[in-house]
C-alpha cells in the first residue's frame, strides 16, 4: 500500500470499518459467558455489536445444543433474522463451513468441495463469504499459552491436539470454482490471507481473469501456518498489498489490541470478537461488545471517524464487479499484464 506524506492524518483516511466475530465456533458454550447459543441470542449479539459500532458481522451458527451448525437451512434462517434485525450490517459468512445433508441417507451423494460450494446457495444471500487461499496448516494452538486457554475447552489435551492438527483445504481447483460460484451469485469473496505468498496467488488469479472484483482481505496473523503477530510481518504484508485493496488486520488473543491500534493509526481496518480473543488485561475476560467499544474509543481518540453501515458497504465496494483482468488490475492499482514483446515493468499509460 502507498503512504503519502499526509496519509497518517485522520481526515485523509477512510472511516474505520470494524469487523466483529462474536460467535467463537472453536469454543464451547461453557467456555465463556459471552457465547450466544439460541438463535435469538445469536441475533441479539449481532444487534449489540452493531449498536456498539461494528459494521461487519462474521457469521457462524450454533445448534440448540451449542454445537456448530452444518445445516444450510439453519444458516438461511439466521441470515433472514439478521437481515431484519441489523439491515445496515455487512453480513460475512465464515467460509470454513462444509454443510451436511439434512435428509437421512443423503451423505453418500455429497462430496467435500460440493458442500463448501453450497455457501454460494445461501438464501437470503450474505454480502460476503470468506475464502482461504492455498491448502495450509492452521494450528490455532501454536501461539496459545496456558493463560490464553484457561477455563476453556482448549485447555484440554484432546481438544488442543485436534485444533493443532487442523488444516485449511483450499487447492487451486476448489478456489477457482468457489470464486466462480460466489461471483455468479453476487456474493463478494473476502480473502483471508496468512502471508505474502497467499497474496501472490490472489494476484495471479486476478491476472488470469479468474477473479474480477474488489480485493477485500484480512491479514490473518495467528501463526501456526500463517504469519505470526510480529509487526515486521504485518508491515511487510501491508507493503505488498496494492493501493486499491481494503485491508483489515486480524490476530489472536492479546495480540489483537496492539496490532489493531497500529492498524487504526495507519488508516487500515480492524477485526475483534471472541472468535479471536477472550482477554482484556491479563486474566480479565472481555466481551465482543466491549472489544468493539474499545476500537471505537481508540479511533475517536485518534480523530478518525468510525464507518456507518453505508460507508462500510462503499469502502468494501459491495456489489461491484469489473470487466475482465485489465479493468480489475487497474482498479486495484496493480501493474497491467505484460504485452507480447514488452520489456521491463509494464506501466499503465495515462489516457
Protein Blocks (a to p, Z undefined) as FASTA:
>chain_A
ZZdfklmpmklpccddddddfkommbcfklpckbcfbfmlmmmmmmmmmmnopabdcddd
ddfkopacfbfklmmmmmmmmmmmmmmbccdddfkbccddfbehklmmpcfklmmmmmmm
gccddfbdcddehiadddfklmpcfklmgoiaklpmklmmmmmmpccdddfklmmmmmmm
mmmnopacddddfbfklmmmmmmmmmnomaccddddddddegjoiacfbfklmmmmmmmp
cfkbccddddehjllmmmmmmmmmnopacdedjkloccfcehiacdfklmmmmmmmmmmm
nopacddfklmmmmnogoiacedjklmmmmnopacdddehiacjdddddZZ
